[in-house]
Each structure stands twice: as structure tokens, then as C-alpha cells.
Amino acid sequence: MAAAHASLAGSRIAARRSARHAEASHAPSPYDAMKGEELWREYQATRSDSLRNYLMEKYLPLVRYNAERIYTRLPDEVDLEDLMSAGLFGLMDAIEAFDLDRKVKFETYCAPRIRGAILDELRNMDWVPRLVRHRTGKIEQARQQLEMRTGQPASDEDVAAFLGLDAEEFEKYQRDGNAVGTFSLNRKAFTTDGTRDVREIDVIRDDTQVNPFREIQRRDLKDLVTKGLSRAEQLIVTLYYYEGLTMKEIGATLDLSESRVSQMHSSILARLKAQMQYRMKELEPEEE
């Protein structure tokens, strides 16, 4: 069993290496002088490893062609070399199963085999169950049909009625479909002028961290606003606007009545408004 796994791993490594250099070799070979039908007759008669390798190399560009066509419709995190290595296994199966007596060109016969092997590899890479994909596609198809019929955006209620689903079942369909939205944090976010690509993980926003620049701005603005206020007035501003206390709670803290706190608060606002109007030019951005 271990030997089988090692053999498969070695085959995949060799396939990736071949995929990376998927171009026909121009090195001389004893099979170069043989015609297409003669090559296949010889291989069907001898099953020679050297001839099989020659055929693999000869038709290697077909693997790249089919892999690149599929790759253009896939997200960035899918590796082209992975698709090509899977396509090589499809090419190997096509060479083994090809029958010249069927009167079909090998290029025509092997293309579906290569694409099938690539699609099988994509299904193995996909962690989302096929049922979820089916349900998501069913909802989107129903939504498109409704919008084409009515010419207006279709609501969730309209789609559920169109599919004959109750609210609970439709919600389950949507909940399952949300699992489709996933991507790798190691994929490229954008290309820079340098040699290093910026990944998603490099630019992802962390809302749990404090932005030091914003904190400095808040502190400077707070110092500007509270400058010239007495200690009691500063406490009222801080407790009301930064701590979220009510007038009654502030009065209990400062041993003042609620009406007195409200009166002081109104006076503070009037003075701050006058002060901000006076300093408005200082807060305006400088003209370049």
C-alpha cells in the first residue's frame, strides 16, 4: 500500500514537471521517421515504454491547450500546472485505450479524455458538496428566469414561490449556497512595481486592531475641543460624549444636580461652537 502511494506521488511529481515544460521536444528519435498510423500500429503491437513516452511527448501540447482553455474560467488560486498534470493522466489513459481501427483521429479522441481528467481533478479540489452547488445554481437560474420574464429584480419571496419552496426550505437553500463563497488568502491581490506580488493576507483589514493614526487624530481633536475648559467642564464632556453617561449619572458623579449639569453642558456647547468657528481655518487642508 505504501509503495502504491509512493508510486502515485512520484507520478504526480513527474506529471507536474512535464506540465511545466509542456512543449514538444525536437531531440532526434528513432520514431521520427514513422508515420502516424505506423506509430500506433507499432505501439498496439509492442506496448513499448519508449514509444509510449514518445507519444506522450508528441501530444503534450494538447494538454496545455485544453488546460489553458479551462483555466481562463477559473479563479486565480487554481494552479495551471495542477490542471496540466491532471490532463497528463488523461492523455496517458487515452494512449492506452486508443484503437486505430475505429477510424478516429487521436487528437479528436484524446481531447475529451484530457478535459475529463482535468474536471475530475477540479471536483476533487472542490470542498463544497455537489448538492450545494446544484441548489445554488437552481436558485440563480430561477432568479434569472423571473427577472427576464418580469423585467424587474426578483425578490427572495418570488424565487421561493417560483421553485415551490416554503420560507424555511428556501432559507436552507440560501444558507447552503453561502458556503460557496471562499477563496485562498494566499492568492494574489494585485501586482506591484517590484518583483513581489501582494497577497490577500497582506492587505486584509483587521477590525480588531486599533489604527494608531486615527487614535492620534482623536486625541488631538479631543485636546483642541477641551482646551480652555475647567476640570469639571472637561469631565462633563468626557463622561457624556466618550463614556456615554446620562446627565443624571454625571450629576451624581460630580455631586451636582441634573439641571445644573444640563445648564453647564449647554454653556460648554455654545463656547465650543464659537471656538471651532474661530479655529475653522486651522482645520481646513492647506492648498497646494
Phi and psi restraints in degrees (value plus and minus 20) as a CYANA .aco file:
   2 ALA   PHI     -82.3   -42.3
   2 ALA   PSI     -58.0   -18.0
   3 ALA   PHI     -84.9   -44.9
   3 ALA   PSI     -56.8   -16.8
   4 ALA   PHI     -85.9   -45.9
   4 ALA   PSI     -63.2   -23.2
   5 HIS   PHI     -83.4   -43.4
   5 HIS   PSI     -60.5   -20.5
   6 ALA   PHI     -84.4   -44.4
   6 ALA   PSI     -59.1   -19.1
   7 SER   PHI     -85.2   -45.2
   7 SER   PSI     -61.7   -21.7
   8 LEU   PHI     -85.9   -45.9
   8 LEU   PSI     -61.6   -21.6
   9 ALA   PHI     -82.5   -42.5
   9 ALA   PSI     -61.2   -21.2
  10 GLY   PHI     -84.4   -44.4
  10 GLY   PSI     -56.7   -16.7
  11 SER   PHI     -85.5   -45.5
  11 SER   PSI     -59.2   -19.2
  12 ARG   PHI     -87.8   -47.8
  12 ARG   PSI     -60.0   -20.0
  13 ILE   PHI     -82.9   -42.9
  13 ILE   PSI     -64.5   -24.5
  14 ALA   PHI     -83.8   -43.8
  14 ALA   PSI     -56.6   -16.6
  15 ALA   PHI     -86.7   -46.7
  15 ALA   PSI     -61.0   -21.0
  16 ARG   PHI     -84.3   -44.3
  16 ARG   PSI     -58.4   -18.4
  17 ARG   PHI     -84.9   -44.9
  17 ARG   PSI     -61.7   -21.7
  18 SER   PHI     -88.2   -48.2
  18 SER   PSI     -58.0   -18.0
  19 ALA   PHI     -84.0   -44.0
  19 ALA   PSI     -56.3   -16.3
  20 ARG   PHI     -84.6   -44.6
  20 ARG   PSI     -47.1    -7.1
  21 HIS   PHI    -143.1  -103.1
  21 HIS   PSI      32.3    72.3
  22 ALA   PHI     -99.8   -59.8
  22 ALA   PSI      50.5    90.5
  23 GLU   PHI    -156.9  -116.9
  23 GLU   PSI     125.9   165.9
  24 ALA   PHI     -85.9   -45.9
  24 ALA   PSI     115.9   155.9
  25 SER   PHI    -102.4   -62.4
  25 SER   PSI     124.6   164.6
  26 HIS   PHI    -123.3   -83.3
  26 HIS   PSI      -6.2    33.8
  27 ALA   PHI     -89.0   -49.0
  27 ALA   PSI     121.2   161.2
  28 PRO   PHI     -83.5   -43.5
  28 PRO   PSI     125.2   165.2
  29 SER   PHI    -162.9  -122.9
  29 SER   PSI     128.2   168.2
  30 PRO   PHI     -85.0   -45.0
  30 PRO   PSI     -34.2     5.8
  31 TYR   PHI    -112.2   -72.2
  31 TYR   PSI     -21.8    18.2
  32 ASP   PHI     -84.2   -44.2
  32 ASP   PSI     -51.6   -11.6
  33 ALA   PHI     -98.9   -58.9
  33 ALA   PSI     -32.2     7.8
  34 MET   PHI    -105.5   -65.5
  34 MET   PSI     121.8   161.8
  35 LYS   PHI     -98.3   -58.3
  35 LYS   PSI     150.6   190.6
  36 GLY   PHI     -77.7   -37.7
  36 GLY   PSI     -73.2   -33.2
  37 GLU   PHI     -84.5   -44.5
  37 GLU   PSI     -56.6   -16.6
  38 GLU   PHI     -85.2   -45.2
  38 GLU   PSI     -58.4   -18.4
  39 LEU   PHI     -80.6   -40.6
  39 LEU   PSI     -67.0   -27.0
  40 TRP   PHI     -89.7   -49.7
  40 TRP   PSI     -56.3   -16.3
  41 ARG   PHI     -82.0   -42.0
  41 ARG   PSI     -62.3   -22.3
  42 GLU   PHI     -84.0   -44.0
  42 GLU   PSI     -61.6   -21.6
  43 TYR   PHI     -89.8   -49.8
  43 TYR   PSI     -60.5   -20.5
  44 GLN   PHI     -85.6   -45.6
  44 GLN   PSI     -47.2    -7.2
  45 ALA   PHI    -103.7   -63.7
  45 ALA   PSI     -55.7   -15.7
  46 THR   PHI    -129.2   -89.2
  46 THR   PSI     -45.5    -5.5
  47 ARG   PHI      31.2    71.2
  47 ARG   PSI      22.1    62.1
  48 SER   PHI     -90.3   -50.3
  48 SER   PSI     114.8   154.8
  49 ASP   PHI     -85.3   -45.3
  49 ASP   PSI     -59.1   -19.1
  50 SER   PHI     -85.8   -45.8
  50 SER   PSI     -58.1   -18.1
  51 LEU   PHI     -91.9   -51.9
  51 LEU   PSI     -56.2   -16.2
  52 ARG   PHI     -83.1   -43.1
  52 ARG   PSI     -61.9   -21.9
  53 ASN   PHI     -84.5   -44.5
  53 ASN   PSI     -55.5   -15.5
  54 TYR   PHI     -84.8   -44.8
  54 TYR   PSI     -63.2   -23.2
  55 LEU   PHI     -85.9   -45.9
  55 LEU   PSI     -58.4   -18.4
  56 MET   PHI     -79.8   -39.8
  56 MET   PSI     -65.4   -25.4
  57 GLU   PHI     -88.8   -48.8
  57 GLU   PSI     -55.1   -15.1
  58 LYS   PHI     -84.7   -44.7
  58 LYS   PSI     -59.8   -19.8
  59 TYR   PHI    -122.4   -82.4
  59 TYR   PSI      -6.9    33.1
  60 LEU   PHI     -80.3   -40.3
  60 LEU   PSI     -58.9   -18.9
  61 PRO   PHI     -78.9   -38.9
  61 PRO   PSI     -46.0    -6.0
  62 LEU   PHI     -85.0   -45.0
  62 LEU   PSI     -53.8   -13.8
  63 VAL   PHI     -85.1   -45.1
  63 VAL   PSI     -67.5   -27.5
  64 ARG   PHI     -81.4   -41.4
  64 ARG   PSI     -63.1   -23.1
  65 TYR   PHI     -79.6   -39.6
  65 TYR   PSI     -69.3   -29.3
  66 ASN   PHI     -90.2   -50.2
  66 ASN   PSI     -57.4   -17.4
  67 ALA   PHI     -85.4   -45.4
  67 ALA   PSI     -60.5   -20.5
  68 GLU   PHI     -88.7   -48.7
  68 GLU   PSI     -54.3   -14.3
  69 ARG   PHI     -84.9   -44.9
  69 ARG   PSI     -60.0   -20.0
  70 ILE   PHI     -93.0   -53.0
  70 ILE   PSI     -57.1   -17.1
  71 TYR   PHI     -82.6   -42.6
  71 TYR   PSI     -51.8   -11.8
  72 THR   PHI     -84.2   -44.2
  72 THR   PSI     -39.3     0.7
  73 ARG   PHI    -122.8   -82.8
  73 ARG   PSI      -9.4    30.6
  74 LEU   PHI    -132.2   -92.2
  74 LEU   PSI     139.0   179.0
  75 PRO   PHI     -87.4   -47.4
  75 PRO   PSI     146.1   186.1
  76 ASP   PHI     -85.9   -45.9
  76 ASP   PSI     -47.2    -7.2
  77 GLU   PHI     -92.2   -52.2
  77 GLU   PSI     -32.3     7.7
  78 VAL   PHI     -98.3   -58.3
  78 VAL   PSI     111.9   151.9
  79 ASP   PHI    -110.4   -70.4
  79 ASP   PSI     108.7   148.7
  80 LEU   PHI     -80.9   -40.9
  80 LEU   PSI     -57.6   -17.6
  81 GLU   PHI     -84.7   -44.7
  81 GLU   PSI     -52.7   -12.7
  82 ASP   PHI     -84.3   -44.3
  82 ASP   PSI     -61.0   -21.0
  83 LEU   PHI     -85.4   -45.4
  83 LEU   PSI     -61.3   -21.3
  84 MET   PHI     -89.2   -49.2
  84 MET   PSI     -56.6   -16.6
  85 SER   PHI     -86.7   -46.7
  85 SER   PSI     -56.4   -16.4
  86 ALA   PHI     -87.2   -47.2
  86 ALA   PSI     -59.3   -19.3
  87 GLY   PHI     -83.3   -43.3
  87 GLY   PSI     -49.9    -9.9
  88 LEU   PHI     -83.9   -43.9
  88 LEU   PSI     -56.7   -16.7
  89 PHE   PHI     -85.8   -45.8
  89 PHE   PSI     -56.2   -16.2
  90 GLY   PHI     -84.7   -44.7
  90 GLY   PSI     -59.0   -19.0
  91 LEU   PHI     -84.2   -44.2
  91 LEU   PSI     -61.6   -21.6
  92 MET   PHI     -80.5   -40.5
  92 MET   PSI     -64.6   -24.6
  93 ASP   PHI     -83.5   -43.5
  93 ASP   PSI     -58.5   -18.5
  94 ALA   PHI     -85.4   -45.4
  94 ALA   PSI     -60.1   -20.1
  95 ILE   PHI     -84.0   -44.0
  95 ILE   PSI     -61.0   -21.0
  96 GLU   PHI     -87.9   -47.9
  96 GLU   PSI     -55.3   -15.3
  97 ALA   PHI    -116.7   -76.7
  97 ALA   PSI     -25.5    14.5
  98 PHE   PHI     -86.7   -46.7
  98 PHE   PSI     114.6   154.6
  99 ASP   PHI    -141.5  -101.5
  99 ASP   PSI      94.3   134.3
 100 LEU   PHI     -85.1   -45.1
 100 LEU   PSI     -45.9    -5.9
 101 ASP   PHI     -91.5   -51.5
 101 ASP   PSI     -30.8     9.2
 102 ARG   PHI     -98.3   -58.3
 102 ARG   PSI     -26.2    13.8
 103 LYS   PHI      41.3    81.3
 103 LYS   PSI      19.0    59.0
 104 VAL   PHI    -141.0  -101.0
 104 VAL   PSI     115.8   155.8
 105 LYS   PHI     -83.8   -43.8
 105 LYS   PSI     123.4   163.4
 106 PHE   PHI     -84.7   -44.7
 106 PHE   PSI     -56.9   -16.9
 107 GLU   PHI     -79.0   -39.0
 107 GLU   PSI     -59.1   -19.1
 108 THR   PHI     -90.3   -50.3
 108 THR   PSI     -56.7   -16.7
 109 TYR   PHI     -94.0   -54.0
 109 TYR   PSI     -57.3   -17.3
 110 CYS   PHI    -104.0   -64.0
 110 CYS   PSI     -42.9    -2.9
 111 ALA   PHI     -77.7   -37.7
 111 ALA   PSI     -67.7   -27.7
 112 PRO   PHI     -83.8   -43.8
 112 PRO   PSI     -52.1   -12.1
 113 ARG   PHI     -85.4   -45.4
 113 ARG   PSI     -63.0   -23.0
 114 ILE   PHI     -85.3   -45.3
 114 ILE   PSI     -68.0   -28.0
 115 ARG   PHI     -83.1   -43.1
 115 ARG   PSI     -59.1   -19.1
 116 GLY   PHI     -83.0   -43.0
 116 GLY   PSI     -60.7   -20.7
 117 ALA   PHI     -85.7   -45.7
 117 ALA   PSI     -58.8   -18.8
 118 ILE   PHI     -86.4   -46.4
 118 ILE   PSI     -63.9   -23.9
 119 LEU   PHI     -85.8   -45.8
 119 LEU   PSI     -56.2   -16.2
 120 ASP   PHI     -82.9   -42.9
 120 ASP   PSI     -59.8   -19.8
 121 GLU   PHI     -85.6   -45.6
 121 GLU   PSI     -58.5   -18.5
 122 LEU   PHI     -84.4   -44.4
 122 LEU   PSI     -58.2   -18.2
 123 ARG   PHI     -86.2   -46.2
 123 ARG   PSI     -57.0   -17.0
 124 ASN   PHI     -87.9   -47.9
 124 ASN   PSI     -52.5   -12.5
 125 MET   PHI     -95.8   -55.8
 125 MET   PSI     -41.9    -1.9
 126 ASP   PHI    -101.6   -61.6
 126 ASP   PSI      97.8   137.8
 127 TRP   PHI    -102.7   -62.7
 127 TRP   PSI     -32.4     7.6
 128 VAL   PHI    -101.8   -61.8
 128 VAL   PSI     109.5   149.5
 129 PRO   PHI     -79.8   -39.8
 129 PRO   PSI     130.9   170.9
 130 ARG   PHI     -83.4   -43.4
 130 ARG   PSI     -52.7   -12.7
 131 LEU   PHI     -81.2   -41.2
 131 LEU   PSI     -58.5   -18.5
 132 VAL   PHI     -85.5   -45.5
 132 VAL   PSI     -64.5   -24.5
 133 ARG   PHI     -79.2   -39.2
 133 ARG   PSI     -61.5   -21.5
 134 HIS   PHI     -83.3   -43.3
 134 HIS   PSI     -64.1   -24.1
 135 ARG   PHI     -86.5   -46.5
 135 ARG   PSI     -60.8   -20.8
 136 THR   PHI     -81.8   -41.8
 136 THR   PSI     -65.8   -25.8
 137 GLY   PHI     -83.9   -43.9
 137 GLY   PSI     -55.5   -15.5
 138 LYS   PHI     -84.7   -44.7
 138 LYS   PSI     -63.4   -23.4
 139 ILE   PHI     -85.4   -45.4
 139 ILE   PSI     -65.1   -25.1
 140 GLU   PHI     -85.3   -45.3
 140 GLU   PSI     -57.9   -17.9
 141 GLN   PHI     -85.7   -45.7
 141 GLN   PSI     -61.5   -21.5
 142 ALA   PHI     -84.9   -44.9
 142 ALA   PSI     -60.5   -20.5
 143 ARG   PHI     -83.5   -43.5
 143 ARG   PSI     -61.9   -21.9
 144 GLN   PHI     -85.6   -45.6
 144 GLN   PSI     -60.2   -20.2
 145 GLN   PHI     -83.8   -43.8
 145 GLN   PSI     -61.8   -21.8
 146 LEU   PHI     -85.1   -45.1
 146 LEU   PSI     -62.7   -22.7
 147 GLU   PHI     -88.0   -48.0
 147 GLU   PSI     -55.0   -15.0
 148 MET   PHI     -88.6   -48.6
 148 MET   PSI     -54.0   -14.0
 149 ARG   PHI     -94.8   -54.8
 149 ARG   PSI     -62.4   -22.4
 150 THR   PHI    -117.0   -77.0
 150 THR   PSI     -42.7    -2.7
 151 GLY   PHI      55.7    95.7
 151 GLY   PSI      -6.2    33.8
 152 GLN   PHI    -152.4  -112.4
 152 GLN   PSI     137.0   177.0
 153 PRO   PHI     -80.2   -40.2
 153 PRO   PSI     116.1   156.1
 154 ALA   PHI    -109.5   -69.5
 154 ALA   PSI     110.5   150.5
 155 SER   PHI    -100.1   -60.1
 155 SER   PSI     146.8   186.8
 156 ASP   PHI     -82.2   -42.2
 156 ASP   PSI     -55.6   -15.6
 157 GLU   PHI     -85.0   -45.0
 157 GLU   PSI     -59.5   -19.5
 158 ASP   PHI     -85.1   -45.1
 158 ASP   PSI     -62.8   -22.8
 159 VAL   PHI     -85.5   -45.5
 159 VAL   PSI     -62.3   -22.3
 160 ALA   PHI     -82.0   -42.0
 160 ALA   PSI     -62.9   -22.9
 161 ALA   PHI     -86.0   -46.0
 161 ALA   PSI     -57.6   -17.6
 162 PHE   PHI     -83.4   -43.4
 162 PHE   PSI     -58.2   -18.2
 163 LEU   PHI    -106.2   -66.2
 163 LEU   PSI     -26.9    13.1
 164 GLY   PHI      52.0    92.0
 164 GLY   PSI      14.9    54.9
 165 LEU   PHI    -131.5   -91.5
 165 LEU   PSI     123.4   163.4
 166 ASP   PHI     -99.2   -59.2
 166 ASP   PSI     153.7   193.7
 167 ALA   PHI     -81.8   -41.8
 167 ALA   PSI     -60.5   -20.5
 168 GLU   PHI     -87.3   -47.3
 168 GLU   PSI     -62.6   -22.6
 169 GLU   PHI     -88.7   -48.7
 169 GLU   PSI     -58.9   -18.9
 170 PHE   PHI     -85.4   -45.4
 170 PHE   PSI     -58.8   -18.8
 171 GLU   PHI     -83.1   -43.1
 171 GLU   PSI     -57.5   -17.5
 172 LYS   PHI     -85.4   -45.4
 172 LYS   PSI     -59.8   -19.8
 173 TYR   PHI     -79.8   -39.8
 173 TYR   PSI     -65.5   -25.5
 174 GLN   PHI     -87.1   -47.1
 174 GLN   PSI     -59.1   -19.1
 175 ARG   PHI     -84.5   -44.5
 175 ARG   PSI     -60.4   -20.4
 176 ASP   PHI     -86.3   -46.3
 176 ASP   PSI     -56.7   -16.7
 177 GLY   PHI     -90.2   -50.2
 177 GLY   PSI     -44.9    -4.9
 178 ASN   PHI     -85.9   -45.9
 178 ASN   PSI     -40.2    -0.2
 179 ALA   PHI     -89.5   -49.5
 179 ALA   PSI     -32.9     7.1
 180 VAL   PHI     -90.9   -50.9
 180 VAL   PSI     -49.8    -9.8
 181 GLY   PHI     -96.9   -56.9
 181 GLY   PSI      71.3   111.3
 182 THR   PHI    -167.4  -127.4
 182 THR   PSI     131.0   171.0
 183 PHE   PHI    -174.5  -134.5
 183 PHE   PSI     142.7   182.7
 184 SER   PHI    -102.5   -62.5
 184 SER   PSI     116.9   156.9
 185 LEU   PHI     -93.2   -53.2
 185 LEU   PSI     -31.6     8.4
 186 ASN   PHI    -111.2   -71.2
 186 ASN   PSI     -20.8    19.2
 187 ARG   PHI     -92.6   -52.6
 187 ARG   PSI     139.7   179.7
 188 LYS   PHI     -92.4   -52.4
 188 LYS   PSI     108.6   148.6
 189 ALA   PHI    -104.8   -64.8
 189 ALA   PSI     -70.6   -30.6
 190 PHE   PHI    -182.4  -142.4
 190 PHE   PSI     143.2   183.2
 191 THR   PHI    -116.0   -76.0
 191 THR   PSI     115.1   155.1
 192 THR   PHI    -119.2   -79.2
 192 THR   PSI     155.9   195.9
 193 ASP   PHI     -91.4   -51.4
 193 ASP   PSI     -41.4    -1.4
 194 GLY   PHI    -104.3   -64.3
 194 GLY   PSI    -185.0  -145.0
 195 THR   PHI    -110.3   -70.3
 195 THR   PSI     -33.8     6.2
 196 ARG   PHI    -117.9   -77.9
 196 ARG   PSI     107.2   147.2
 197 ASP   PHI    -100.8   -60.8
 197 ASP   PSI     124.8   164.8
 198 VAL   PHI    -109.4   -69.4
 198 VAL   PSI     105.1   145.1
 199 ARG   PHI    -112.2   -72.2
 199 ARG   PSI     145.4   185.4
 200 GLU   PHI     -79.6   -39.6
 200 GLU   PSI     -58.5   -18.5
 201 ILE   PHI     -87.5   -47.5
 201 ILE   PSI     -41.5    -1.5
 202 ASP   PHI     -97.4   -57.4
 202 ASP   PSI     -44.9    -4.9
 203 VAL   PHI    -139.2   -99.2
 203 VAL   PSI     -14.0    26.0
 204 ILE   PHI     -87.3   -47.3
 204 ILE   PSI     120.8   160.8
 205 ARG   PHI    -104.4   -64.4
 205 ARG   PSI     112.1   152.1
 206 ASP   PHI    -129.0   -89.0
 206 ASP   PSI      81.8   121.8
 207 ASP   PHI     -93.6   -53.6
 207 ASP   PSI     -32.3     7.7
 208 THR   PHI    -100.9   -60.9
 208 THR   PSI     -35.8     4.2
 209 GLN   PHI    -113.7   -73.7
 209 GLN   PSI     128.2   168.2
 210 VAL   PHI    -106.7   -66.7
 210 VAL   PSI     112.3   152.3
 211 ASN   PHI    -100.6   -60.6
 211 ASN   PSI      92.2   132.2
 212 PRO   PHI     -81.9   -41.9
 212 PRO   PSI     -54.0   -14.0
 213 PHE   PHI     -85.4   -45.4
 213 PHE   PSI     -62.2   -22.2
 214 ARG   PHI     -85.2   -45.2
 214 ARG   PSI     -57.7   -17.7
 215 GLU   PHI     -84.8   -44.8
 215 GLU   PSI     -59.5   -19.5
 216 ILE   PHI     -84.4   -44.4
 216 ILE   PSI     -61.5   -21.5
 217 GLN   PHI     -81.5   -41.5
 217 GLN   PSI     -64.9   -24.9
 218 ARG   PHI     -82.3   -42.3
 218 ARG   PSI     -61.6   -21.6
 219 ARG   PHI     -86.1   -46.1
 219 ARG   PSI     -63.4   -23.4
 220 ASP   PHI     -84.6   -44.6
 220 ASP   PSI     -60.9   -20.9
 221 LEU   PHI     -86.3   -46.3
 221 LEU   PSI     -59.8   -19.8
 222 LYS   PHI     -83.2   -43.2
 222 LYS   PSI     -63.0   -23.0
 223 ASP   PHI     -84.0   -44.0
 223 ASP   PSI     -58.4   -18.4
 224 LEU   PHI     -86.8   -46.8
 224 LEU   PSI     -61.8   -21.8
 225 VAL   PHI     -88.4   -48.4
 225 VAL   PSI     -61.7   -21.7
 226 THR   PHI    -107.8   -67.8
 226 THR   PSI     -22.5    17.5
 227 LYS   PHI     -87.1   -47.1
 227 LYS   PSI     111.6   151.6
 228 GLY   PHI      71.5   111.5
 228 GLY   PSI     -24.0    16.0
 229 LEU   PHI    -111.4   -71.4
 229 LEU   PSI     129.4   169.4
 230 SER   PHI     -90.8   -50.8
 230 SER   PSI     151.3   191.3
 231 ARG   PHI     -82.4   -42.4
 231 ARG   PSI     -61.9   -21.9
 232 ALA   PHI     -84.7   -44.7
 232 ALA   PSI     -60.9   -20.9
 233 GLU   PHI     -86.8   -46.8
 233 GLU   PSI     -59.4   -19.4
 234 GLN   PHI     -82.3   -42.3
 234 GLN   PSI     -59.6   -19.6
 235 LEU   PHI     -84.6   -44.6
 235 LEU   PSI     -59.1   -19.1
 236 ILE   PHI     -82.5   -42.5
 236 ILE   PSI     -66.5   -26.5
 237 VAL   PHI     -81.4   -41.4
 237 VAL   PSI     -66.9   -26.9
 238 THR   PHI     -84.8   -44.8
 238 THR   PSI     -66.7   -26.7
 239 LEU   PHI     -89.0   -49.0
 239 LEU   PSI     -53.9   -13.9
 240 TYR   PHI    -100.4   -60.4
 240 TYR   PSI     -65.3   -25.3
 241 TYR   PHI    -115.6   -75.6
 241 TYR   PSI     -46.1    -6.1
 242 TYR   PHI    -124.2   -84.2
 242 TYR   PSI     -53.2   -13.2
 243 GLU   PHI    -119.6   -79.6
 243 GLU   PSI     -34.7     5.3
 244 GLY   PHI      55.7    95.7
 244 GLY   PSI       4.3    44.3
 245 LEU   PHI     -99.9   -59.9
 245 LEU   PSI     133.6   173.6
 246 THR   PHI    -103.4   -63.4
 246 THR   PSI     148.8   188.8
 247 MET   PHI     -80.2   -40.2
 247 MET   PSI     -59.3   -19.3
 248 LYS   PHI     -85.1   -45.1
 248 LYS   PSI     -62.3   -22.3
 249 GLU   PHI     -87.5   -47.5
 249 GLU   PSI     -57.4   -17.4
 250 ILE   PHI     -86.3   -46.3
 250 ILE   PSI     -61.0   -21.0
 251 GLY   PHI     -81.7   -41.7
 251 GLY   PSI     -59.6   -19.6
 252 ALA   PHI     -86.4   -46.4
 252 ALA   PSI     -54.1   -14.1
 253 THR   PHI     -90.8   -50.8
 253 THR   PSI     -60.6   -20.6
 254 LEU   PHI    -116.2   -76.2
 254 LEU   PSI     -17.0    23.0
 255 ASP   PHI      40.1    80.1
 255 ASP   PSI      26.3    66.3
 256 LEU   PHI    -147.6  -107.6
 256 LEU   PSI     140.0   180.0
 257 SER   PHI     -96.3   -56.3
 257 SER   PSI     138.6   178.6
 258 GLU   PHI     -82.8   -42.8
 258 GLU   PSI     -59.0   -19.0
 259 SER   PHI     -86.7   -46.7
 259 SER   PSI     -55.4   -15.4
 260 ARG   PHI     -86.9   -46.9
 260 ARG   PSI     -61.9   -21.9
 261 VAL   PHI     -81.8   -41.8
 261 VAL   PSI     -61.9   -21.9
 262 SER   PHI     -84.7   -44.7
 262 SER   PSI     -59.1   -19.1
 263 GLN   PHI     -84.9   -44.9
 263 GLN   PSI     -64.8   -24.8
 264 MET   PHI     -84.1   -44.1
 264 MET   PSI     -57.4   -17.4
 265 HIS   PHI     -83.0   -43.0
 265 HIS   PSI     -62.9   -22.9
 266 SER   PHI     -84.8   -44.8
 266 SER   PSI     -59.9   -19.9
 267 SER   PHI     -85.0   -45.0
 267 SER   PSI     -60.5   -20.5
 268 ILE   PHI     -81.7   -41.7
 268 ILE   PSI     -64.4   -24.4
 269 LEU   PHI     -83.1   -43.1
 269 LEU   PSI     -60.9   -20.9
 270 ALA   PHI     -84.2   -44.2
 270 ALA   PSI     -61.9   -21.9
 271 ARG   PHI     -88.0   -48.0
 271 ARG   PSI     -60.5   -20.5
 272 LEU   PHI     -86.3   -46.3
 272 LEU   PSI     -56.8   -16.8
 273 LYS   PHI     -83.5   -43.5
 273 LYS   PSI     -63.5   -23.5
 274 ALA   PHI     -85.3   -45.3
 274 ALA   PSI     -59.0   -19.0
 275 GLN   PHI     -88.0   -48.0
 275 GLN   PSI     -60.2   -20.2
 276 MET   PHI     -87.7   -47.7
 276 MET   PSI     -57.5   -17.5
 277 GLN   PHI     -84.7   -44.7
 277 GLN   PSI     -56.5   -16.5
 278 TYR   PHI     -88.6   -48.6
 278 TYR   PSI     -54.6   -14.6
 279 ARG   PHI    -117.6   -77.6
 279 ARG   PSI      -9.6    30.4
 280 MET   PHI     -78.7   -38.7
 280 MET   PSI     -57.4   -17.4
 281 LYS   PHI     -85.2   -45.2
 281 LYS   PSI     -50.9   -10.9
 282 GLU   PHI     -89.8   -49.8
 282 GLU   PSI     -47.5    -7.5
 283 LEU   PHI    -108.1   -68.1
 283 LEU   PSI     -34.2     5.8
 284 GLU   PHI     -93.4   -53.4
 284 GLU   PSI     122.7   162.7
 285 PRO   PHI     -85.8   -45.8
 285 PRO   PSI     125.1   165.1
 286 GLU   PHI     -92.6   -52.6
 286 GLU   PSI     120.2   160.2
 287 GLU   PHI     -97.7   -57.7
 287 GLU   PSI     116.1   156.1
